[in-house]
Amino acid sequence: MLREIGDRVVIQLGDQIMVEDRDRGRRIRRDARDVYYEELPRGRQREIVERRDGTRIVTIRDSYGDVIRRSRFEPDGNEIILAYVDEDAFERDERDGYWYDPGRDLPPLVLAIPAEEYILDAEQAPDPETYYEFLDQPPVEKIQRYYSVDEVKRSARIRDTVRRVDLDTINFEFGSAEIAEGEVERLDSVAKAMEKLLKQNPAETFLIEGHTDAVGSDVANLALSDRRAEAVAQALTDVFEIPPENLETQGYGEEYLKVNVDGPERENRRVSIRRITPLVAPVASAE
């Protein structure tokens, strides 16, 4: 661990620094009727979140706290597998300390589609169907294997295999992670697209990425961007009822500027959304 900033911790992973919420999974546990834990072999832990309607969210983490499996059990007992990774394959990739970026083994990404089909700016999306058709598209290259949610969060090369929506209609004030009054409604179209995708496959997983401009320290910007991602995810749940377990969040600070300027820039204070379902191998349901 490099530094603690409020409820965030900044850690070193190989040659990169990443931010993590100290209370990982807090959105999933919010308003739960009960939460309890079970210790498993090899240092793993199972977290069971019971909601008032009888739904249970079961998450298994490895000894490093990374999610290796997450399922939602409906009140009727039906299991929706939200994320799953083969533990043996995952462990074989732990070569550099405990983290090895699987994207290092892939060749450079060759984009065979126009840029506008790879990145969708929210200002160019007039309705929910535009978002839906964009997010419903497959990865831009063949997926070599399935990854853990944490691997996807930490590897830019892996994330780049799926398309990205830039929510440039929501820009944060300098140093703030609050969504401005009146801007929440701008999430309506993308939320409706998510809802349509979830009706077709309740195991869909979306990654909400937070970003900052190039002002301030790298470490502080990582924490700020992570809170921005969480603010959007929370709004999608609170206002539009997108289940929190279908939303992952991660802040990237100033590492991926949309406008390459070394200073204040509103367009860089943003969030992006990727549908990472094809990468984390969920199955719609299992017996």
Buried (B, 14 or more C-beta within 10 A) or exposed (E): EBBEBEEBBBBEBBEEBBBBBEEBBEBBBEEBEEEEEEEEEEEBBBBBBBBEEEBBBBBBBBEEEBBBBBBBBBEEEEBBBBBBBEBEEBEEBEEEEEBBBBBEEBEEBEEEEEEEEBBBBBEEBEEBEBBBEBBBBEBBBEBEBBBBBBBBBBBBBBBBBBBBBBBBBBBBEEEEBEBEEEBBEBBEBBBBBBBBBBEEBBBBBBBBBBBBBBBBEBBBBBBBBBBBBBBBBBBBBEBBEBBBBBBBBBBBBBBBBBEEEEEEBEBBBBBBBBBBBBBBBBEEBEE
